[in-house]
Amino acid sequence: MDTIAALATPPGKGGVGIVRISGPLSKSIAGEILKKPLTPRIASYLSFYDSSCNVLDIGIAIFFPGPNSFTGEDVLELHGHGGQFILDLLLQRVIELGARLAKPGEFSERAFLNDKLDLVQAEAISDLINASSAQAARSAIRSLSGEFSNTITEFLEKLIQFRIYVESSIDFSEEEIDFLAEAKVLSTLKDLRSDVNNILQVAKQGVLLNEGIKVVILGQPNVGKSTLLNGLSGRDSAIVTAIAGTTRDILRESIHIDGIPLHVSDTAGLRDTTGIVELEGIRRAWKEVEVADLILFMIDGGVGLSAKDKSLIAQLPADIPQIFLINKIDLLDAIDQRKLNDDFAGIAISAKTGEGIAALKQLIKTTIGYEHTGQGLFLARRRHLDALQRCEQALIQGCAHMEGHIAGELLAEELRIAQQALSEITGEFSNEDLLGHIFSSFCIGK
């Protein structure tokens, strides 16, 4: 195994900068740069020397002998001053002494390969660094501490024990003892389905906290889309005027509702036009719809539901959740509002005054299936959902095989598929392509 090195702090100026080294040459590199032996896990204030014994910097050095280190290998950390030039010189000196530059996420990958972390915990490091809300950070800490992994491991143990029972029962088929026909087999299978579904529901909440959702605001010109974007973001991100077609390009803002990141896009007003720039804006608006997780479609409450609105609504993708908004209710009296609500099933708001915005935020959470439980959430990724869904589907198929034909061999195969899917989550079963994809998304030095 070669020795790797990288800056563990962001590039740029700062009070402190850290060079991290991991691998078998860490101890000898420490000797060359520091000229003094280090006591393991004790911070020492020393000079850092170049190849000519000139002082490069003065700072703190810490040596962590393997396997009692983050990566499980010998690890050296050099804490110097945070100027980019001096850190580059220090890193260059480390490379001269036999280390190579680390790839993105390579320190965490080595920790995984050396059984210091499972795959979920390794991913949680990146998620914690990138957390965009307090709730997401707390949930990432739970994943890093092993809560998600323990949940998966405990369920996996139940699944494995049941699989052993099923495969053992198949071996007794010639003895005319049909263990698989017993009611407890189907009952246990249904309990496993229920358990994995419960884990799946919690994981879905974790994915929402981790990745958020893409929200697109659609509607005709001058219905208040940009005003709504400004109201949701809490600042004047978009230009708002009485001139139809003010918004030509996509405007994006990220906001949070109960810790969920909403990536909101304000789009050009949808109408018939010959203007080249506006036509391009409309094309981009429909392109944005293709990748949306939620559509907010707005109509002008003062105008009501027009034939053009109906035509646009008919073009919306049926597989993307939609919330319909009746805007400008601050300009309507109670009778007008009641009549409009009778004509159009939407939520009444005033993007200008903020009336109805709190109800809209609650409806967004309900529509995307988020439940603010406060405690017990862990961050999850879409690959975790995919694995849990494949596990659940295999158990559903297993139930079908047992209810229809008591086909033990087919049930055993479905249990094998379910076990393999779950093992992908923690990394007990993985391939190099999966690991490469996961760790390449990490920052260098982590």
N, C-alpha and C positions, 0 to 999 in steps of 0.2 A: 504494500500500500504506500503510495507516495504521500508527500506532505503538501498541504494546501494552505494558502494564506489569502486574506482579503481584509479590506476595511470593514469593520463592524459598525461604523457610524456613518451617517449620511455624508456625501461629499459637500464641500463648502467650508466656510469658516465657522468655528465653534470653540467653546472653552476647552473641550477635551475631544480627542480623536483616538479611536482604538484600532489597532491592528491585531487580528486574531489568526493564530497558526494552529493547525491540527495535523498530527501525523508523527511518524517515528523520528523525524529530524528536529522536532520541537525543542528537545532538551539541548542538543548541540547548537542550535541556532541561538538559544538563550545564552549559552556560554560565550559565543562569539560576539554577540551584540552587547551583553551586559558586563562581561569580564569578571563576574562574581557568581557563585552558586546561589540558587534560590531555594528557600524552604517551601515545600509543597503547600499550596493553598494559603500562603501568607503574602500579603501585598508588601512589596519592597520598593522604596524610593531610590532610584538609581539613574545613572547616566546611560544613554544609548550611544554606541560607538559605530562609526563607519569602518571601512576596510583599512583605513590609514590611522586608526585609533583616535580620530578626531570626534569630538562630541557632536552627535546629530541633534539630540534633544535630551531633556531630563524629565522623567516621569515615573510612573508606577508599573511594575511588572509582576505578574502572577502566573505561576506554573501549576497546572492541574495534571498530575500523572494519571494515565489510564489504568484501569477502566473507570476510575471515579472522576469522570469529566462529562461534559455535555455530549461529546461525540463518542465517548468510550475509548478514545485514543489520548495520547499525550497532547495537551493543549497549552499554548502559551498566549497570554494577552499582554500587549504593550500599550499602556495608556499614556499618550503624549499630548502635546498641545494641538489644538484643533485646526491649525492652518493646513490648507490642502497641499502646499508645496512641501512642507516638512513631513507630512504623512506619506506623500509619494516617495520621498527619499528613503524613509524608513521601510516602506513596503518593498522598494527596489532592493534595499540591502537584504531583506529577508529572502527575496527571490534569488539573489546572488549566492546565498548560502544553501540553496538546494530546493527551496519550496517552489511551487507553481501557483498561479492565480486560481482561486476557487471559482467554480461555476455557480450560477444562481442556485441557492438552496442546498449546496453540497454539504455544508456543515450539518444541516438537519437530516439530509439523506444518510450521512454516515451514522448519525445518532440512531436512525431507524434501522439501518443494516446491522448495527452493533447491539440491537435490542435495548437501547436506552429509551426509546419511544416507540409506540405503535404508529400506524399511518394516520389515524385520526388525531392523535396528539401532535404529530409533526405538522399536519395541516392547520391545527389550531394555533400554532405559533404564527404562521402567516396571517391567519384570520385576526388574531389579537393585534398584530401590528397594523392591519388595515381596517380595524373596527372604526365605524363612523358614528357610533353612539355609545352611551354608557351601558345600555342594555346589551348591545352586541359584544362589548368588551367583557361584561360579566359572564355572558354565555360562552365566550371563547375561553375564558379562564376555567369554566366547568369542563369544557372539552379537553383542555390541556391537562387538567388534574385527573382526567381519566373517567369522568362520569359517563360520557357517551360510550367509550370503549367498554366499561364495565357492564353497561346495559346490554350491549351487543354480545359480549362474552357470556353473560349469564343466560341469555336466550339461546345462544349457540350451543351451550352445554346441554340444555333441555332437548334441543333438536337432535344433537348427536346421540344422546341416550335413547331417544325414541327411535332413531334410525337403527341403532344397534339391536333394539328389541325387534323391530320389523324384519331386519335381515336374518336375525337368529330364528324367528318364527318361520321364515320361508324354509329353513333347513329341516324343520320338523314336519313338513307337509306329507312326507311318506309314512309318518307314524300315525296318520289319521287324527292328528291333534291340530285343529285349526285355531291357533291363537289369534289370528288376524280377524276372525269372525266375532271376537269378543267386543262388547259394546264400548269398553274402555279405550280401544284402539281409535275408533272414530271420535270418541269424546276428547281424547288427548290431542288428536289432529285438529279438531275445532278450537281447542284451547290455544294451540300454537298459532293458529290463524288469527285469533283474537289478540294475542300478545304482540305479534308482529305488526298488526294494524295499529295498535296503540303506540308502538315505537315510531311507526311511519307518520302518524299524526303529529307527534312531538317534533320529529325531524323536519316536517314541512314548515312548522313555525320557525325552526332554526334556520332553514334556507331563506325564509323571508327576511329574518334579521340580518343574515349574512350578505345576501345578494340584492335584496330589495326587489322592487317591481318597476317596470317601465310603463309610465302613464302618459297617454297622448290626449291632448285637448283638441277637439274638433268642432267645427260649426261654420256657419256662414260668416262673412265679414261683419264686424261691428256687433257681434253678439256678446262680447265681453271676455274673450279667451285670454287676452293679454292681461286684463285686469285681474282675472282669476289667478293667473300665474303669479302676478305680483302679490296678491293677497295670500296665497299659499306659501310663498317663499319669504314673505315679510320684508321685501325690498323692491324697489322699482327696477326690476330686471328688464322688462319689456317697455317699449315706447307705447303709450296709449294716447290716441287722438280720435276725433270724430270722423276722420277720413277713412272711408272703407278701403281695405287692402293695405293698411299700414305695415302689418307683419308680412314680410316676403320670405324670410328664411326660417329655419327651425331654431327656436330659442329653448335652451335647456337649463333646468335648475334642479338641484337635489335638495329635498327637504326630508324631515323625519316626522312620523306619526307614531308615538309610543315606541320609538326606537327603530321603526321600520324605515329603511331608506326608500324614498319615492323619487325616481328619476323622471321628472315631469318635462314633457315637450309641448311647447306652444307652437301651433302651426299656422300657416297662411289660411285666410278665410276661403272656404270652398264656394266658388261661384263660376259662372260662365264668363270668360274674359279672353281678350285677344292679346293682352300684354305679355311680352316674352318673359319678363322677369317674374311676373305674378304667376304665369303658367308653370314656370319651373318650381316656384314655391309650392304650388298646389300638388305638383308631381311628387315633390319631396314629402309633403304631408301624407299622401297615401302610402308612400314608401315607409314612413315612420309607423303607420298603422300595422304593417306586416310583421313588425317585431315587437309590438305592444303586448303587455300583459293585461292592460285595462284601458278602456276608452271612456273619456268623459265627453259626451256630446251635448253641446249647448244650443239652446234656442233663445231668441229674444222674446221675453215675456210680453213686451208691448206689442209685438207683431203677432205672436201666436205661432202655432205649428203650421208652417206653410207647405205648399206642394213641393218646393225645393227641399225643405227639411226631410219630408217623407222619402223623397228620391234618394237623398244622401244616406238616410238611415237604412234603406233597403240595400245599400252597397256595403254596409259594414260587415266584416267577417263574423259569421255566426258562432265561431268557436272562441272568440275573444270576449270576456265579460265587458258589459257596457253599463254605464250609469248616465241617465239623461237628466240634464239640468235646465230648469226654467229660470233664466237670469233676469235681472232688472226688476225684481218684485218691489223694490223701493219706489218705483214709478207707478205701481198699480194699487187700486183700492181692493178691499176684501172681496167684493163681488167679482171683480176681474180675475183675482187669484183663484176663486172657487171655480169659475167657468173654465179657466185654463187647465186646472187640475183635472176637470171632468174630461177635457179633450185630450190630455196628454199625461201619461203616467210617468212623472218625473219629480225630482226633488227641487223645491223652490228655494232660490238663493238670491242674494244681492252681492255680486263680487265687489261692488263699490263700497258698500257699507259693512260688509262682513256678515250680514244676516244669513243664517243657514249654513255657514262654512263649517261650524262645529259638527252639525248633523251630517254634512257631506264627508268629513273625515271619518266619522263613525261608520258611515255606510261603506266607505272605501275599505276599511278594515274587515267589515262583515263580508263584503263581496269577494275579497281575496282569501278569506278563510283564516284571518289572524285572530287569535284569542290571547289577550294580554294576561298571562298567568303569573307574571312577575318572577316567581322562583321556579327552578327546576328545568329551565330551558338550556339547551346546549346548541352551539352553532353546528350547522350541517351544510353539506354541499349537495349539488344536484346529482353527483355520482353516488352519494349515499342513498338518496331517494331512489335512484334507478336500481341499486342493489336490493334495497328493501322491497321495492315493487316486484322485482323478479322473484324474490323469496316468497312473497305473499302469493304471487300467481302460481308458483310451484306447489304450494300447500293447497291452494284452491283446486288445482288439477289432481292432487293426491286425494282430496276428499271425493272428487268425482269418480276416481278409479275405485275407491272403497265402497261408495254408495251404489255404484252401478254393478260392479262385477267382483268385488273383494279381490282385486288384482294386486297381490303383494309385490310382485316384481316391478310393476309400473309405479307403485307407491314408493318403493325403495329408490327408484331412479329420480322421482320428483324430490325426495328428501335429499338426495345427493346434490341435485341442482340448487336447492334452497341453501344447503350448507355452503356450497362453493360461493354463492352470491354474497352471503353474509361475511365470509372470510375475506372477500375483497375489500370490505370496509376497513378493517383493522390492519390489513396487509399480510395476514397469514397465508392468503393465496393472492398472488399478484404477478404481473409480468413487467418486463423492463420498459415497455412502451407506456404503461400506466404510471410507473414511478417517474419516468422521464417527464411526462406531461405534468405531473403534480409538482415536482420539485423545481422545474424550470420557471414556474410562476413566482417563486420566492425571490426576495431581494438578495443580491450578492452579499456575503458575509453572514448569512443566517442559515 
